[in-house]
Amino acid sequence: MWDIVGNYAETHLEILKEALRPLGYIEYEDIDKITFAEVRESDEFIVSNFCTKEGVLTIEYEMPAGILAKNDDSSVCFHVTTWCTGQVEIPDIDSYNWNEVEFDKLGRLEILSYSYLVKMIRLFYEDTEVDDLNA
């Protein structure tokens, strides 16, 4: 899940930009210039809650993260420290035969080949701070 949520954070830049705008100590036009993000640090992926309903397992998560956000020429470059929270939805045990796959014997890339099973990701940034690496 860490990889899937991390990839989502890296490719859905508008969510990150929206989290940065209220901070007030970085310029809006610099935030709008961000074209790249990479999750560089994460202590752990925490499952804070889960439930099943109508064939769907909804997992609530928390993930502290350090994110590098910049534009194409690196004239804007930020280190974002944040707490990611949200939900991920996957088929539950009644909708998908999870016992058929021996995840503990698979490599990382083989496990990621099952990421198509993730149907919905919600991502929120909380307790967000930014350091301007070009300052």
C-alpha positions in Angstrom: 0.0 0.0 0.0 2.9 2.4 0.7 4.0 2.2 -2.9 0.5 2.7 -4.3 -0.2 5.7 -2.0 3.2 7.1 -2.7 2.8 6.8 -6.4 -0.6 8.5 -6.1 0.9 11.4 -4.2 3.6 11.8 -6.9 1.1 11.8 -9.8 -1.8 13.8 -8.3 0.0 17.1 -7.8 -3.1 19.2 -7.5 -3.9 17.7 -4.1 -0.4 18.6 -2.9 -0.7 22.1 -4.3 -4.0 22.6 -2.5 -2.4 21.6 0.8 0.4 24.1 0.3 -1.7 27.1 -0.6 -3.0 27.9 2.9 0.5 27.9 4.4 1.0 31.6 3.6 4.7 31.7 3.7 5.4 30.5 0.1 4.2 32.3 -3.0 1.1 31.0 -4.8 2.8 31.4 -8.2 5.7 29.1 -7.0 3.2 26.5 -5.8 1.5 26.6 -9.2 4.9 26.0 -10.9 5.3 22.6 -9.3 5.5 19.8 -12.0 7.2 17.0 -10.1 6.9 15.4 -6.7 8.7 12.4 -5.2 8.0 10.8 -1.8 11.6 10.6 -0.4 10.9 9.6 3.2 8.3 7.7 5.0 8.7 6.2 8.4 5.9 3.7 8.0 2.5 3.0 6.5 -0.1 2.7 9.3 -3.5 1.0 8.9 -5.6 3.0 11.3 -9.0 1.4 10.6 -10.7 -0.9 8.1 -14.2 -2.1 7.3 -15.9 -4.3 4.7 -19.1 -3.5 2.9 -20.7 -5.0 -0.3 -17.5 -6.7 -1.4 -15.2 -3.8 -0.7 -12.5 -3.6 1.9 -11.9 0.1 2.9 -8.6 0.7 4.5 -8.0 3.9 6.4 -4.3 4.8 6.5 -1.8 7.3 7.9 1.7 7.8 6.4 4.2 10.4 7.5 6.1 11.6 4.5 8.9 13.9 3.2 8.2 14.9 -0.3 10.4 16.7 -2.8 8.3 19.0 -4.9 9.8 21.1 -7.7 9.4 22.5 -11.2 11.1 21.3 -14.4 14.2 23.5 -14.1 14.4 23.2 -10.3 14.0 27.0 -9.9 11.2 26.1 -7.5 12.2 23.3 -5.1 10.5 22.5 -1.8 10.9 19.8 0.9 7.4 19.1 2.2 7.0 17.5 5.5 3.5 16.2 6.0 1.2 13.6 7.4 -0.7 11.8 4.7 -4.1 10.3 5.6 -6.9 8.8 3.6 -8.6 5.6 2.4 -7.9 2.9 -0.1 -10.5 0.5 -1.4 -9.8 -3.0 -2.6 -12.0 -6.1 -3.1 -12.6 -8.0 0.1 -12.1 -11.7 0.7 -15.5 -12.5 -0.7 -14.9 -10.6 -3.9 -11.3 -11.7 -4.6 -9.5 -14.9 -3.7 -6.6 -13.4 -1.8 -5.6 -16.9 -0.5 -4.7 -17.8 -4.1 -1.8 -15.4 -4.1 1.2 -16.0 -1.9 2.3 -12.5 -1.4 5.1 -13.4 1.1 6.9 -15.3 -1.7 6.6 -12.5 -4.3 9.1 -9.7 -5.0 8.1 -6.1 -4.8 7.4 -5.7 -8.5 5.3 -8.8 -8.6 3.3 -7.5 -5.7 2.8 -4.2 -7.4 1.4 -6.0 -10.5 -1.7 -6.4 -8.3 -2.2 -2.7 -7.8 -4.9 -2.7 -10.4 -7.1 -4.1 -7.6 -7.1 -0.7 -5.9 -10.3 0.9 -7.0 -10.3 4.2 -5.0 -7.6 6.2 -3.3 -8.3 9.3 -1.2 -5.4 11.3 0.0 -5.3 14.3 2.4 -2.3 16.2 3.7 -2.3 17.2 7.4 0.3 19.1 9.6 2.1 20.2 6.5 5.3 22.3 6.5 7.5 23.4 3.7 11.2 24.3 3.4 12.3 26.3 0.3 15.4 24.5 -0.8 16.4 27.4 -3.0 16.2 30.0 -0.2 
